[in-house]
Amino acid sequence: MPYYLKIKKLDITTGQSNIALLHEDEAIRYGIHAGDKIEICWGDKKIIAEANTSDKKVKPGQIALYKDIWQQTSIADNTIVEVEVLERAKSVQAIKKRLLGKKLKYQDFFQIFSDIASGVLTRTETTYFVASGFMHSYTNQELYYMTKAMAESGEMLKFPGIIADKHSVGGLAGNRTTMVAVPILASLGLTIPKTSSRAITSPAGTADTMEVLAKVSFSADEIRQIVKKIGACMVWGGGLNLAPADDKILKVSYPLSLEPYSKMLVSIMAKKVATGVTHLIIDMPVGPTTKIPNMKIARSLEAKFKYLARRFHIKIKVVMIRTEDPVGRGVGPALEARDVLRVLQQRDNYPTDLANKSIHLAGELLELTGKARKGQGAHAAWQALDSGAAWKKMQEIIKAQGGNPNVTPSDIVIAAHKKYINAPRSGRIIFTDNKTINVIARILGAPADKLAGVYLNKEYDDRVKKDERLFTLYARTPERIRLATKALEKMSIFKIGH
């Protein structure tokens, strides 16, 4: 039976699943225990929250909501709400099955993703589900069910005709090729509604970096309007109701940089299904310090990508590139945005590796879609970049997303505090550790602090002299610089040989 209580707003953010606080005596009277799921209704709105209790922060007759909830719902203090205890979610039983190694069906996954998206499952329960992907491998059929369920548990954003996309699996420092390739492709007539995640295991995702130049949070209707007018967009997928469970899964993955390959596959492909992608290039960097350490794992993932693409009638090519080095010089949202602008505007000091890889990937997608003949895609992509057509299209995208279309690399603000790290001896750089670059950039504050990061003054195979600058640390505070410097006593970004 329902109970009626008054709302109290707490000025505290938990960063957890929805939590509501009841007075201890009241909770006992209503038979509500800490951890129980409750439904809170007012007018035509409702939310699902996890009950907690207190004898100080809330009075009898009140139910307190943390900032995480009331900022999203715009509910007023003293609003009278109806509260009802919910039964244990069916999806919990499905997660238990998965932890025990049993296979799940489509309906199991749909229930899990729906319950994650609606807040029925807590952060802890969601973490158990993510962890189950490490404990027991998913079959191809389960991956298909998961992808279909994740896409169909949210909004499907469809566009007519050929819909192209290019997606990197991540794990490589810099590598902001999407922000160069998308305007190249759109300038050549492809429709490319690009939705991206924020960083999980790296100091910046495409959405984090694009946000330096323009807004990335839009409704589905706003995206439709931008794409109809411009032919492309670069937005944050978590701001939409596209595969809505994915963003909450990302939040439990983020603290430990926890991202099993199965989750990565499903996350990528569910977004493509939800946006109606018909042609897809997957950029898969392979190297000892990247997310994909060797070609054996890369080929296994390639086979799974192709299986899922075939099931959803998506034409796909997986580009596996062995790499020893980051792509671009900047690592961190603002530094990477500066690199992107230098390439698109063809500045004298643009990073050629970022330009070359972007052109290669764009060329592959032009050939996959039939916009260019086999072997001619990279040439067409280079012409679009060299002629200024790609930058003109990027200006249209930035303007449509509320940014300054006349932005230059020198307009990008970098964190105020910096420190140069110099070579301890002369020699040649024989190894670059991507994982260390990512760790140091995150210690400096990236991606939450968009101005922080690492700028690589040298790269793999360069010859350096003793005391010559290797890289530069950027942070908002001196404390962050000191923390990163301390970490560099135990780890190295570059290995210098003879």
C-alpha positions, 0 to 999 in steps of 0.5 A: 500500500502507498504512503504519503510524505513531504519532499525535503531537498538535500544539497548533497550529491552522491554520484550513486544510484537514486537514493531517498532518505527516510526517518528511521522510525517512519521506515520501521513503521512502514516496513521499509528497510535500507536498500529496499526499492521504492517508487516515488510518484507525484502528478504524472511523474515518478522515480525509482530510488533506493531507501536509506534511513537517518534519525538526523537528516530527515524528520518524520513525515519527510522523504529526503532526496539527494541532489542527483535526483531533484536536479533532474526532476525539478521537484519542489520542497514540501511536495507531497509524494506517494511512496510505495515499496517495490518487489525485488527486481526480476533482473537481479535473478538474471544477474545471479544466473549470469554470475553462476555461468548460465546463459541469458536470453533476450528478455533477461538482457532487456529487463536488466538494461531497462532496470539499469536505465530506470534506476531499479538496479542499484550501482552495486547490482549494476557493477555485479552485472558488468563484472559477470562479463569478466567471470564468464565469456558471452556467446555470440548469441548472447552478444546479439541479444545484449546489443539488441536489448540495449538498443531497444531499451531506449530511443531509436534515432533513425535517418534515411539513406546511407548512414556512415560512422567511424568508431575507435575502440579507444585505449590509445593516447590522443587519437582524436581521428573522429573529429577530423574524419567526420567533417571530411566525410560530411563535406563529401556528402555522407550523412554521419550523426556521430554520437560518442561516449565520454572517456572511460579508460583514457584522459579524453573521449571524443565527446570530452574534446568536442565539448571544448569547441561546442555543446555536445548535449542535445535532445534527439529532436535537436540532433535530427535538425542538426543532421538534416541541416548539416549532414553531421553532428558530434554529440554525447550519446549519454545525453540522449535516450539512446541505449540509456543503460550504457551511460550508467554502466559507464559510470560503474566502469569508470572508477577502476577503468573497468571495461570488459571486451564484451561490454565494449562490443555491445556498447559500440554496436548498440549505439550504431543500431540505435542511430540506424548506421548502415556502414561502419569503420572500426578503428582498433589500435593494437599494441602492448600498452593499448586496450588491445594488446596483441593481434590474437585478441584483435582478430577475435574482436574483429570476428565478433564485430563482424558477427554483430554487424551481419546480424544487424545488416551493417556493412563493416570494416575493422581496421587493425593498426599496430601502434607504438605511439600516441596519435597527435601530440596533445593528451587531454580534452583541450590539448587534443582539441588544439591538435584537431584544429591545427589539422583541419586548418592545416597549420604549419605545426599540425601533427601529421600522424593525426592527419594521416590516420584520419585520412586513411580511416575516412578513405576506408569509409568512403570506399565502403559506402561506394563514395569512392572507388577502391584505392581512391578513398584516401585521395578524396579524403586528402583533397577535402582536407587540403582544399579547406572543405573539411574545415568549412564543414567543421565550422558548420558543425561547431556553429550548429552545436552552439560554438564559435565557428571561427575558433583558432588553435591559439584560442584554446585555453590550456591549464595555467600551471605547467612543468617541463620534463626533460630527457635524463640522457641522450639517445633514441626513444625506443618505447612509448607507454600509452598506459602511463601517459593516460595515468599521468594525464588523469592524475593531472585532472583530465578528463574532468578538468578539460584544460589539464593533460600532457603535451608530447614534445617528442615521439617514438623513434625521435633522437633526443639530447640530454636535458632536451624537453620530452613532454610538458605537464599541464594542470589547474593547480600546483598540487596536481603537477606535484602528484604527477611528478611524484608518479613519474618517479615510479613510471616512465612515458618514454624509454630512451635507448642508444 
